[in-house]
């Protein structure tokens, strides 16, 4: 959360110190941060090819370029507990949001919401629901593994040509600090040229590569072993699976190392020729990895080698075409960090008015929309842009749930149509009265089997025919009445018999 683009720094900096600043140590420190506070902003800019872009494409690109993310205050108490206050901006509209997360789930409150939205981490399918593992121990091991992987990568990367360090005075969260400004520039050609030396260096480091494989083995093998115990491999017997599993860590490390070393040697022996063939066969790559692709980064590091501030601009040149009328995409970001490793108290989202819990398969579009003011940005975006309320149903008399015609009136199974439109059906056992709750409005449609009288949102109406129970036990209702009562339209193709029901 503190440094969303730190991996870019890893890719472009080696283990060599620059101007007295140990870049590797600064990155390693960042991976060990357990608490802190920050603010950030991110913006994307798409440069269209005006000769190829249609008016519609230009409008879309302009809209994308209006999007920006501003995080006014992010707080991380520990690896499980954090909060973020900020805003998402689009088309000149500012959408404030407040998010907090803990071990159990995430709570999000946005402008216009009646209740904050809650997402349980259990609904995301955590590892504990799949494997008999100590997930806390696994998480701890993964955190310890991260700096080891980064250290190995940095060991084999060289610094870019344009890199420098300058002592500066910078303001972080209102405080003026004496920092070292690490400035880096690199273009696509230079980035591509760094790949071969990187792979060559790894191929020569037998001890380092085996150590990394061993570290990965310690963390990942128990996961693999648990998964195999539960799932097995399709088409293989248990003894066959056992035979492919390494008998010991040492055997596994040796086997994997030999495989990687063979692969690296194979790639490097014809690397230049294969790269030239690739660029020849895919000329678009010459644009992406060309001089117009540029990365500029400024990292501000304090005396403890903690990264306190960053400014970044990444421009990727794109080979424009009619399908993608874009010349370049630029991502800009900046951030400030403070109270690193200190005591942090997160700002929890106020859930005193209750929450709307999002559970897969249990929340309908109407429930989501009714949680927001109809004039709010979120409501308009979800309904008009995401079109979460849009439904299209196709019925044919030959299908199991198809429409039937009785006395020149088209009937449809009540429960089928209602559920397709996300409506809730209530039918008290032993009663002929049925209540259908409109998902979009929450209004009730009340009807009685055998009666043509019904009420819609409290208003009494008369149906062309009464609802009835068919020989198959299904309750049938007049199609047009029920569809229109639930906010849908009905059209029928006379030639084919197909019926189209649409709700916007």
PLY file of the C-alpha trace (Angstrom):
ply
format ascii 1.0
element vertex 504
property float x
property float y
property float z
element edge 503
property int vertex1
property int vertex2
end_header
0.00 0.00 0.00
2.85 2.39 0.87
4.85 1.95 -2.33
2.60 0.52 -5.06
5.32 0.82 -7.67
8.31 -0.40 -5.71
8.71 -3.37 -8.07
9.58 -0.94 -10.84
12.41 0.27 -8.67
13.54 -3.30 -8.14
13.59 -3.97 -11.86
15.73 -0.96 -12.56
18.23 -0.93 -9.72
21.03 -3.31 -8.94
22.93 -3.93 -5.76
25.47 -1.21 -6.38
25.35 1.83 -4.11
24.71 5.14 -5.86
26.12 8.33 -4.39
26.54 6.64 -1.04
22.93 5.39 -0.96
22.54 1.61 -0.63
19.59 1.14 -2.95
19.28 -2.56 -2.19
18.97 -1.89 1.52
16.37 0.80 0.91
14.25 -1.67 -1.05
14.75 -4.39 1.55
13.62 -1.97 4.25
10.44 -1.26 2.31
9.51 -4.96 2.18
9.79 -5.15 5.98
7.48 -2.23 6.73
4.67 -3.41 9.01
3.07 -0.07 9.85
3.00 3.47 8.59
0.99 6.28 7.06
0.94 7.67 3.55
-0.85 9.67 0.89
-0.82 9.00 -2.83
-2.23 10.02 -6.16
-2.39 8.20 -9.48
-3.44 9.33 -12.95
-3.48 7.73 -16.39
-3.25 9.60 -19.67
-3.91 8.07 -23.09
-2.53 9.83 -26.15
-4.82 9.07 -29.10
-3.84 8.77 -32.73
-6.21 11.43 -34.06
-5.97 10.16 -37.62
-7.16 6.68 -36.66
-9.43 7.40 -33.70
-13.15 7.77 -34.32
-15.17 10.45 -32.56
-16.56 7.75 -30.26
-13.04 6.58 -29.39
-11.90 10.14 -28.69
-14.82 10.64 -26.31
-13.95 7.41 -24.48
-10.25 8.33 -24.26
-11.13 11.77 -22.92
-13.25 10.14 -20.25
-10.51 7.72 -19.24
-8.05 10.59 -19.02
-10.37 12.34 -16.57
-9.98 9.49 -14.06
-7.64 9.97 -11.11
-7.24 8.33 -7.71
-6.31 10.41 -4.69
-5.58 8.79 -1.35
-5.59 11.56 1.22
-4.61 9.40 4.17
-3.75 5.71 4.29
-2.97 4.06 7.61
-1.48 0.61 8.09
-1.47 -0.66 11.67
-0.13 -4.11 10.75
-0.31 -6.55 7.86
-3.99 -7.26 8.62
-5.33 -3.87 9.65
-5.49 -0.72 7.56
-7.70 2.16 6.48
-7.83 4.45 3.47
-9.58 7.79 2.97
-9.58 9.34 -0.46
-11.53 10.02 -3.61
-11.99 8.75 -7.14
-12.42 11.48 -9.74
-14.03 11.07 -13.16
-15.56 13.54 -15.60
-15.12 16.32 -13.07
-17.08 14.41 -10.43
-15.40 13.64 -7.12
-16.40 10.45 -5.29
-15.12 10.38 -1.70
-14.61 6.96 -0.14
-13.51 5.49 3.16
-12.23 1.92 3.45
-11.09 -0.12 6.42
-9.90 -3.71 6.54
-9.12 -6.16 9.31
-8.63 -9.90 9.64
-12.29 -10.68 9.00
-13.17 -8.44 6.09
-13.32 -5.09 4.33
-15.80 -2.27 4.90
-16.25 0.44 2.26
-18.30 3.62 2.58
-18.82 5.93 -0.39
-20.71 9.14 -0.92
-24.42 8.49 -1.46
-24.55 5.11 0.33
-27.20 4.51 2.96
-25.07 1.78 4.52
-21.40 0.91 4.01
-20.65 -2.21 2.00
-19.02 -5.13 3.81
-17.06 -7.88 2.08
-16.16 -10.87 4.22
-12.76 -12.33 3.49
-14.36 -15.76 3.78
-16.40 -15.05 0.63
-13.17 -14.45 -1.28
-12.18 -18.07 -0.81
-9.15 -17.89 1.44
-6.54 -20.64 1.53
-7.91 -21.91 4.84
-11.11 -22.98 3.05
-9.16 -25.07 0.56
-6.14 -26.51 2.31
-5.49 -27.89 5.80
-2.73 -25.35 6.43
-1.75 -22.94 9.16
-2.42 -19.86 7.03
-0.91 -17.49 9.60
2.36 -19.38 9.50
2.22 -19.45 5.70
1.63 -15.69 5.60
4.60 -15.15 7.92
6.83 -17.31 5.74
5.73 -15.46 2.60
6.61 -12.15 4.25
10.04 -13.49 5.13
10.47 -14.86 1.61
9.79 -11.55 -0.17
13.05 -9.78 0.78
15.02 -12.93 -0.10
13.54 -12.98 -3.61
14.14 -9.26 -4.05
17.71 -9.54 -2.81
18.43 -12.30 -5.33
16.92 -10.27 -8.18
18.80 -7.11 -7.25
22.04 -9.04 -6.98
21.95 -9.77 -10.69
20.60 -6.47 -12.00
22.82 -3.64 -13.10
21.99 0.00 -12.56
20.59 1.95 -15.50
22.87 4.46 -17.21
20.97 7.52 -16.04
20.91 7.29 -12.27
22.06 9.84 -9.71
21.72 10.86 -6.07
21.39 14.46 -4.86
20.94 15.80 -1.29
17.66 17.77 -1.12
15.20 19.38 1.27
11.71 17.95 0.76
8.38 18.31 2.51
6.69 15.09 3.68
3.30 15.43 5.39
4.04 19.07 6.12
7.48 18.39 7.61
10.69 19.56 5.90
13.26 16.76 5.79
16.85 16.35 4.60
16.66 13.49 2.12
18.66 11.92 -0.69
16.93 12.14 -4.06
17.53 9.04 -6.16
16.72 9.92 -9.78
16.46 7.28 -12.51
15.63 7.40 -16.20
15.40 4.54 -18.65
13.79 3.96 -22.03
12.44 0.84 -23.69
15.63 0.06 -25.61
17.73 0.23 -22.45
15.28 -1.94 -20.54
15.37 -4.62 -23.22
19.17 -4.51 -23.27
19.28 -5.30 -19.54
17.58 -8.70 -19.94
20.49 -10.71 -21.36
23.08 -9.58 -18.73
20.49 -10.32 -16.04
19.87 -13.88 -17.27
23.60 -14.46 -17.81
24.38 -13.41 -14.25
21.72 -15.73 -12.83
23.02 -18.66 -14.90
26.47 -18.25 -13.32
25.20 -18.04 -9.73
24.75 -21.70 -8.81
24.97 -21.14 -5.06
22.56 -18.20 -5.04
20.03 -19.91 -7.30
20.06 -23.10 -5.22
19.61 -21.06 -2.05
16.59 -19.28 -3.54
15.09 -22.58 -4.73
15.54 -23.96 -1.23
13.82 -20.96 0.32
10.92 -21.30 -2.12
10.75 -25.06 -1.42
10.40 -24.49 2.34
7.37 -22.25 1.82
5.63 -23.75 -1.20
6.19 -27.50 -0.84
3.81 -27.90 2.14
1.12 -26.14 0.08
1.75 -28.43 -2.88
1.77 -31.51 -0.67
-1.52 -30.54 0.99
-3.17 -29.83 -2.35
-2.01 -33.16 -3.75
-3.38 -34.92 -0.70
-6.80 -33.38 -1.31
-7.06 -33.27 -5.09
-4.48 -35.59 -6.59
-3.68 -35.36 -10.29
-6.34 -36.30 -12.78
-5.48 -39.55 -14.55
-2.71 -40.52 -12.10
-2.73 -43.04 -9.27
-1.51 -42.08 -5.79
1.71 -44.08 -6.18
2.41 -42.34 -9.49
1.95 -38.96 -7.84
4.26 -39.98 -5.03
6.93 -41.01 -7.52
7.12 -37.50 -9.05
7.38 -35.78 -5.67
10.97 -35.14 -4.56
12.09 -37.47 -1.80
14.05 -34.72 -0.03
14.68 -30.99 -0.16
18.21 -31.56 -1.44
16.95 -33.72 -4.30
14.28 -31.17 -5.15
16.75 -28.27 -5.18
19.19 -30.18 -7.40
16.48 -31.28 -9.79
14.89 -27.84 -10.13
18.27 -26.13 -10.42
19.33 -28.45 -13.25
16.06 -27.74 -15.06
16.41 -23.95 -14.68
20.10 -23.97 -15.59
19.42 -26.00 -18.71
16.63 -23.62 -19.66
18.79 -20.53 -19.13
21.70 -21.97 -21.11
19.34 -22.90 -23.92
17.91 -19.38 -24.04
21.28 -17.63 -23.85
23.07 -19.68 -26.51
20.94 -18.18 -29.26
19.57 -15.18 -27.37
20.56 -12.43 -29.81
19.36 -14.37 -32.84
16.06 -15.31 -31.20
15.50 -11.74 -30.04
16.11 -10.38 -33.52
13.70 -12.95 -34.96
11.10 -12.01 -32.37
11.41 -8.30 -33.18
11.25 -9.10 -36.88
8.17 -11.30 -36.55
6.51 -8.91 -34.10
7.54 -5.41 -35.16
5.09 -3.90 -32.67
7.59 -4.78 -29.94
10.06 -2.34 -31.47
7.61 0.42 -30.60
6.89 -0.80 -27.09
10.59 -1.35 -26.36
11.71 1.73 -28.25
13.10 5.12 -27.28
9.61 6.63 -26.87
8.86 4.29 -23.97
10.29 6.10 -20.95
10.35 5.69 -17.21
11.31 8.55 -14.89
11.43 7.99 -11.15
12.46 10.05 -8.16
12.78 8.31 -4.81
13.54 10.31 -1.68
15.35 8.31 0.99
16.11 9.34 4.59
19.15 8.53 6.72
17.54 5.24 7.82
17.20 4.25 4.17
13.43 4.43 4.40
11.68 5.65 1.24
9.73 8.74 2.27
8.53 10.11 -1.04
8.31 9.15 -4.70
7.38 10.65 -8.04
7.00 8.38 -11.04
6.03 8.69 -14.69
5.87 5.67 -16.99
5.13 6.27 -20.67
4.61 3.21 -22.87
4.61 3.77 -26.62
1.92 1.81 -28.45
1.78 0.86 -32.15
-1.44 2.59 -33.15
-3.98 0.75 -35.29
-7.65 1.04 -36.22
-8.48 -1.47 -33.48
-6.37 0.45 -30.94
-6.03 4.10 -32.03
-3.56 4.95 -29.27
-0.01 6.29 -29.57
1.03 6.11 -25.93
-0.22 5.45 -22.40
1.30 7.33 -19.47
0.87 6.42 -15.81
1.83 9.06 -13.26
1.97 8.54 -9.51
3.39 10.17 -6.42
3.32 9.41 -2.72
4.55 10.50 0.69
5.20 8.20 3.65
5.63 8.93 7.33
5.41 7.31 10.78
7.12 4.26 9.28
7.21 1.45 11.82
5.43 3.61 14.37
2.22 3.13 16.34
-0.75 3.63 14.02
-4.45 3.79 14.84
-6.62 3.14 11.79
-9.82 5.04 10.98
-12.53 2.39 11.02
-15.58 2.88 8.82
-18.66 3.77 10.89
-20.94 0.72 10.70
-23.36 1.84 13.42
-26.18 2.19 10.86
-25.61 -1.35 9.68
-23.88 -2.70 6.58
-24.85 -4.20 3.26
-22.93 -7.45 3.11
-21.91 -8.57 -0.35
-22.08 -12.33 -0.56
-21.78 -14.09 -3.90
-25.16 -15.22 -5.22
-27.09 -13.54 -2.37
-27.19 -9.86 -3.32
-29.39 -8.72 -6.19
-28.83 -5.68 -8.44
-31.88 -4.00 -6.91
-30.56 -4.42 -3.38
-27.28 -2.84 -4.44
-28.94 0.10 -6.20
-31.43 0.74 -3.39
-28.50 1.19 -1.04
-27.53 4.37 -2.91
-29.26 7.67 -3.48
-30.68 7.63 -7.02
-28.95 10.96 -7.73
-25.54 9.80 -6.47
-22.56 9.17 -8.72
-22.34 5.50 -7.69
-26.00 4.82 -8.46
-25.79 6.42 -11.89
-22.53 4.65 -12.66
-23.78 1.22 -11.62
-27.10 1.57 -13.44
-26.16 3.51 -16.56
-22.52 2.56 -17.12
-22.18 -0.89 -15.55
-25.83 -1.66 -16.36
-26.16 -4.03 -13.42
-29.96 -3.82 -13.59
-30.15 -4.81 -17.27
-31.81 -8.18 -17.91
-32.69 -9.95 -21.14
-34.83 -13.11 -21.17
-35.75 -15.22 -24.17
-38.75 -17.56 -24.04
-40.10 -20.08 -26.54
-43.17 -22.32 -26.23
-41.06 -25.40 -26.90
-38.85 -24.88 -23.82
-39.48 -26.28 -20.35
-40.05 -22.82 -18.85
-41.51 -21.42 -22.04
-44.69 -19.42 -22.45
-48.05 -21.03 -23.13
-51.18 -19.54 -24.67
-54.57 -19.89 -23.00
-57.68 -18.02 -24.26
-55.46 -15.90 -26.53
-53.41 -14.78 -23.51
-49.74 -15.62 -23.09
-48.88 -17.11 -19.70
-45.48 -17.80 -18.18
-44.35 -19.74 -15.06
-44.47 -17.19 -12.24
-41.46 -18.33 -10.26
-39.24 -18.68 -13.33
-39.97 -15.18 -14.64
-39.74 -13.61 -11.19
-36.38 -15.20 -10.40
-35.02 -14.22 -13.82
-35.86 -10.62 -12.91
-34.35 -11.06 -9.41
-37.77 -10.67 -7.77
-38.57 -12.46 -4.51
-41.61 -14.75 -4.45
-43.52 -15.38 -1.22
-46.35 -17.89 -1.01
-47.78 -18.85 2.36
-48.42 -22.60 2.51
-52.10 -23.37 2.27
-52.91 -19.95 0.84
-53.71 -19.00 -2.75
-52.21 -15.52 -2.35
-48.78 -14.83 -3.83
-46.56 -11.83 -3.12
-43.82 -10.91 -5.60
-41.34 -8.24 -4.47
-39.89 -6.10 -7.28
-36.10 -6.17 -7.01
-35.62 -2.67 -8.44
-38.20 -0.78 -6.38
-39.00 -3.03 -3.45
-42.71 -2.69 -4.34
-45.05 -5.66 -3.91
-47.16 -7.31 -6.57
-49.96 -9.26 -4.86
-52.13 -11.71 -6.74
-54.38 -14.67 -5.95
-54.65 -17.91 -7.88
-58.06 -18.03 -9.58
-58.67 -14.28 -9.31
-58.10 -11.60 -11.93
-57.72 -8.96 -9.23
-54.23 -7.92 -8.15
-52.39 -5.02 -6.56
-49.19 -3.39 -7.82
-47.41 -1.07 -5.38
-50.67 -0.81 -3.43
-52.80 0.03 -6.48
-55.57 -2.41 -7.42
-55.54 -3.62 -11.03
-57.43 -6.19 -13.10
-55.53 -8.77 -15.14
-56.82 -9.97 -18.50
-56.94 -13.51 -17.08
-56.48 -15.10 -13.67
-53.34 -16.86 -12.48
-53.70 -20.64 -12.38
-51.82 -23.79 -11.42
-51.00 -26.00 -14.40
-50.99 -29.79 -14.59
-47.23 -29.72 -14.02
-47.75 -28.01 -10.65
-46.37 -24.67 -11.82
-48.22 -21.44 -11.23
-48.81 -19.46 -14.44
-49.49 -15.73 -14.68
-50.23 -13.41 -17.63
-46.79 -12.67 -19.07
-47.22 -9.03 -20.05
-48.85 -8.11 -16.73
-46.14 -9.67 -14.61
-43.21 -8.49 -16.76
-44.43 -4.88 -16.88
-45.24 -4.93 -13.16
-41.54 -5.78 -12.60
-40.29 -2.99 -14.86
-39.68 -5.02 -18.03
-40.94 -4.77 -21.60
-42.25 -7.62 -23.78
-41.91 -8.17 -27.51
-42.96 -11.22 -29.52
-41.86 -12.41 -32.96
-44.97 -13.67 -34.65
-43.08 -15.74 -37.21
-40.86 -17.65 -34.81
-42.83 -17.53 -31.56
-39.82 -16.20 -29.64
-40.63 -13.78 -26.80
-38.09 -11.16 -25.69
-38.30 -9.66 -22.20
-35.97 -6.77 -21.42
-35.37 -4.65 -18.34
-33.02 -1.67 -18.30
0 1
1 2
2 3
3 4
4 5
5 6
6 7
7 8
8 9
9 10
10 11
11 12
12 13
13 14
14 15
15 16
16 17
17 18
18 19
19 20
20 21
21 22
22 23
23 24
24 25
25 26
26 27
27 28
28 29
29 30
30 31
31 32
32 33
33 34
34 35
35 36
36 37
37 38
38 39
39 40
40 41
41 42
42 43
43 44
44 45
45 46
46 47
47 48
48 49
49 50
50 51
51 52
52 53
53 54
54 55
55 56
56 57
57 58
58 59
59 60
60 61
61 62
62 63
63 64
64 65
65 66
66 67
67 68
68 69
69 70
70 71
71 72
72 73
73 74
74 75
75 76
76 77
77 78
78 79
79 80
80 81
81 82
82 83
83 84
84 85
85 86
86 87
87 88
88 89
89 90
90 91
91 92
92 93
93 94
94 95
95 96
96 97
97 98
98 99
99 100
100 101
101 102
102 103
103 104
104 105
105 106
106 107
107 108
108 109
109 110
110 111
111 112
112 113
113 114
114 115
115 116
116 117
117 118
118 119
119 120
120 121
121 122
122 123
123 124
124 125
125 126
126 127
127 128
128 129
129 130
130 131
131 132
132 133
133 134
134 135
135 136
136 137
137 138
138 139
139 140
140 141
141 142
142 143
143 144
144 145
145 146
146 147
147 148
148 149
149 150
150 151
151 152
152 153
153 154
154 155
155 156
156 157
157 158
158 159
159 160
160 161
161 162
162 163
163 164
164 165
165 166
166 167
167 168
168 169
169 170
170 171
171 172
172 173
173 174
174 175
175 176
176 177
177 178
178 179
179 180
180 181
181 182
182 183
183 184
184 185
185 186
186 187
187 188
188 189
189 190
190 191
191 192
192 193
193 194
194 195
195 196
196 197
197 198
198 199
199 200
200 201
201 202
202 203
203 204
204 205
205 206
206 207
207 208
208 209
209 210
210 211
211 212
212 213
213 214
214 215
215 216
216 217
217 218
218 219
219 220
220 221
221 222
222 223
223 224
224 225
225 226
226 227
227 228
228 229
229 230
230 231
231 232
232 233
233 234
234 235
235 236
236 237
237 238
238 239
239 240
240 241
241 242
242 243
243 244
244 245
245 246
246 247
247 248
248 249
249 250
250 251
251 252
252 253
253 254
254 255
255 256
256 257
257 258
258 259
259 260
260 261
261 262
262 263
263 264
264 265
265 266
266 267
267 268
268 269
269 270
270 271
271 272
272 273
273 274
274 275
275 276
276 277
277 278
278 279
279 280
280 281
281 282
282 283
283 284
284 285
285 286
286 287
287 288
288 289
289 290
290 291
291 292
292 293
293 294
294 295
295 296
296 297
297 298
298 299
299 300
300 301
301 302
302 303
303 304
304 305
305 306
306 307
307 308
308 309
309 310
310 311
311 312
312 313
313 314
314 315
315 316
316 317
317 318
318 319
319 320
320 321
321 322
322 323
323 324
324 325
325 326
326 327
327 328
328 329
329 330
330 331
331 332
332 333
333 334
334 335
335 336
336 337
337 338
338 339
339 340
340 341
341 342
342 343
343 344
344 345
345 346
346 347
347 348
348 349
349 350
350 351
351 352
352 353
353 354
354 355
355 356
356 357
357 358
358 359
359 360
360 361
361 362
362 363
363 364
364 365
365 366
366 367
367 368
368 369
369 370
370 371
371 372
372 373
373 374
374 375
375 376
376 377
377 378
378 379
379 380
380 381
381 382
382 383
383 384
384 385
385 386
386 387
387 388
388 389
389 390
390 391
391 392
392 393
393 394
394 395
395 396
396 397
397 398
398 399
399 400
400 401
401 402
402 403
403 404
404 405
405 406
406 407
407 408
408 409
409 410
410 411
411 412
412 413
413 414
414 415
415 416
416 417
417 418
418 419
419 420
420 421
421 422
422 423
423 424
424 425
425 426
426 427
427 428
428 429
429 430
430 431
431 432
432 433
433 434
434 435
435 436
436 437
437 438
438 439
439 440
440 441
441 442
442 443
443 444
444 445
445 446
446 447
447 448
448 449
449 450
450 451
451 452
452 453
453 454
454 455
455 456
456 457
457 458
458 459
459 460
460 461
461 462
462 463
463 464
464 465
465 466
466 467
467 468
468 469
469 470
470 471
471 472
472 473
473 474
474 475
475 476
476 477
477 478
478 479
479 480
480 481
481 482
482 483
483 484
484 485
485 486
486 487
487 488
488 489
489 490
490 491
491 492
492 493
493 494
494 495
495 496
496 497
497 498
498 499
499 500
500 501
501 502
502 503
